[in-house]
Amino acid sequence: MFAKPAFIYFDIDDTLLDHMHAQEQALYIIYQQRPALQKVPFKAFNTLYKSINSGLWRDYSLGYISKSELKHRRFTDTFLELNIMSEDPVETGTAYINAYRTEWKWVEGAREVYEEICRHYPTGLITNGFAETQKKKIIDFGLDQLSGPVIISEEVGHLKPSPEIFSFAEKQAGVSGAEILYVGDNFMSDIVGGSEAGWQTAWFTQTIEASKAERAQLVFSSFLTLKQALIENSSGTSSP
């Protein structure tokens, strides 16, 4: 069952803002600008980069590598795999970030529902990612104008799903964990992390796996479902 929360935290990337779209568009921009990359189809370049970047972020979250190593290696390792020696991975990384920042957009349906939920509930934001990039997203899209605490993993020193970041966020919210709902897209970082902190969770996903869905109090693929659960049916409880 889904109990009415006293406080709601939102994830940002691929929950409120479409990170995957921005990432792919930015990769396509640098791919088009660099003939050396075009020795392989864009799909192969895109898939390889995402795989390498995802692995590096996992290592970074576990404390195995530093922020600077992650930023350096995501293109260095990609170019090595593709046997591309003529491109500067540092310059490419800078170009990628510049392009990425021009391609941000809201996830479909998220803006209206987020703004309405913020009018009905105390809310906050919790996000992994580098502080300078996440702060720019938050400011550019006005995410902080209606919400309270903004928790950025780099500033806290712990990444989701670490219990430390959820404990810190709980103190900022000023309510018990059982009274908090966390809305996010990533199963491990958001749903497992939130549920193990004793929070309720709402999982935004287009692909539902029954065994994983059991970890969340609400599973939704459209923000209208989240609106119905939190506002239209808020006088009682609702089922996912």
N, C-alpha and C positions, 0 to 999 in steps of 0.2 A: 504493500500500500504506500501511497505517496502522501505524507503528512505536510501540512502547510508550514513552510519554513519561516523563521524570524529574520533570516538574512540570506542573501543569494550572492554567491561569487560567480563570475563568468571567466572562462578562458578567453583568449583573444584569437590566436591563430587557428584558422579553419573552424572556428566556432562563430565569432562575430565577423572577423575579416578573412577574406579568401586568400590565405597564404599560398596554397598550392597553385592557384591561378597566377599570382604575382611571380612565384618562383619559375614556373614554366615559361611565362612570357619574357622574363628577364633572361633566362637561358637562351631563348630563341633569338633575342636581340643580339646577344654577344656571339651567338652561332652565326648569324647573318653577317656580322661585322668582321669575322675572322675566317678567311678561306681555308686556313689550315685545319679548322675544326670540321669543315665540310667534306673531309675525306671519309667521314662516316655519316650515315643518316642521322638526322636530328633526333629521332626516336631513340636511337642507340646512345647518343651523347646524353640525352635527357635522363634516360633510365640509369645509366652508369653513374652520373653525377648524383642523382637522388639516393642511390644505394650507398655510395661512398659517404655522402654528407650525413645520411641517417646513421651510419655506423659510427662516424666521428662524434655526432651529437650524443649517441649512447655512451661512448667512452668518456666524453666530457661530463655527462651527468653523473657518471660513476667516479669521477675524479682522476681518471687515468691520463688524460691529456689536458693541456691548458687551453684557454680561449684563443691565444695567439696561434697555437699549434693547429687547432681546429680550422681557423680562418685560412691559415697557410696551406694546410694539407688537402682541403676539399678540391681545389683545382690542381694542385701539384699531383696528387694521387690519380685524379681523373686523366690528366695529360699523360702520365706514365703508363696507365692502362691502355690508352689509345696510341701510345708511341708517338706522341706529338711533342717535339722538342723545341719548336720555333716560337712557342707562345710563352709569355711571361705570366706565371700563375698569380703573382701579386697584382700586376696591372689588370689582369682579367678579373680577379676578385673585386677590385675597386669598381671596375666597369659594371660588374654584375650587381653590386649593391646599389649603385646609382640608378641602374635600370629597374631593379626590384622596387625601389621607392616610388617609381612613377606608375606602378601597375597595381597598387593596392586597391581593393574595393570591398564593399560589404558582401558577406554571404547573403544569398537570396533570402529575403524575408526577415533578416536578422535585425535590421535597424529599427523598424517600426515596433517590433516586439520588445527589443531591448529597452527602447525609450519608454514604452508603456509599463514594462515591469519595473523600471526605475522610479516611476511615479507611484507605484503601489507598494514597493518593498525597499528597505535599505539594501544597497548593493555595493559590490566591489569587484576588482579585477585581479586575477592571478595569472601570470604569464611566465613561461620560460623564454629564453632568448637574451640577446645582448641589450643592455639597458639603453644605449643610444638609439638603436633601431626601434625598440618597443615604445620608448617615450615619444618618438616622432609619430608613430602610428596613433598613439593615444591622443596626442595633441591635434594631429591633422584631422582625425575623425571625431574629435570632441567626446571621446569615450569617458573621460573623467568629469565632464560637466554635470552629469546626473548621478555619478556613483561616488562612493566614499573611498575606502582604502584601495590603493593601487600597489600590488605586490609584484615586484619584478625579481625573478630568481637571482640574477647576477648581483643585485643589491642586497639580498638576504644572505647570499652565500650558499644556498641550497636550491637544487632544481627539483621540480616535481618528478617522480612521486615521493621524494624524500619526506619523511614525517615532519622534519623540522620546518619546512616551508608552510605546511598546513597548520602546525602548531602556532607559528608566528601569525598567520592570517587569522586564526581563530581569536587570538588575543586582540588583534586589530578590530575584529568585528564586535567584540564585547559580548558574545553570546556563546553558549555551549556548542560543541561540535554537532550534537544531535539536532540542533536547531538551524544548522546551515545546510543549504543546498548548493552543490557545485555543478555548474553547467559546462560541459566540455566535450570535445570530440575524440581525444586520444584515450584509448582504453587503459593503457598502463599508467600514463601520467595523471590523467584526470579521474577516471572511474575507479581504478584500483587504489590510486593514491588517496582519493577522497574517501572512499569507503573504509579503507584501513585506518583513516583518521577519525572514523566514527561519524562522518558526514553522510547526508543523503546525496545522491548523485543523479543527474539527468544527462544521458548519453546521446549526443547528436551524431548520428551515423546513418549512412545510406545502405550499409550492409550489416544486417543483424545476425549474429551467431547466438543461438539459444543459450549455450553454456556461459557465454560472456554477458549476455543481456541480464542474467540473474543477479549480476553484481550491482545493477543500477535500479533505482526506484522508478525511473521513467526512461524510456527509450523513444527517441523521436527522430524523424527525418525531415519534418517541416516545422518551422517556428510557430506556426499556427497551433500545433499540438501543445507546445510549451505554453503558449498564451492561454489556451483553454484550461490546462491543468493548474496554472498559477493564478489566473485572474477570473475567468468565466466560471470555474468550479471551485473557487478559493474559499467558499463558505464551509466546505467540508474536506473530504479527501477524495482522491481520484486514483484510478488504476492506470498503469502504463498502457 
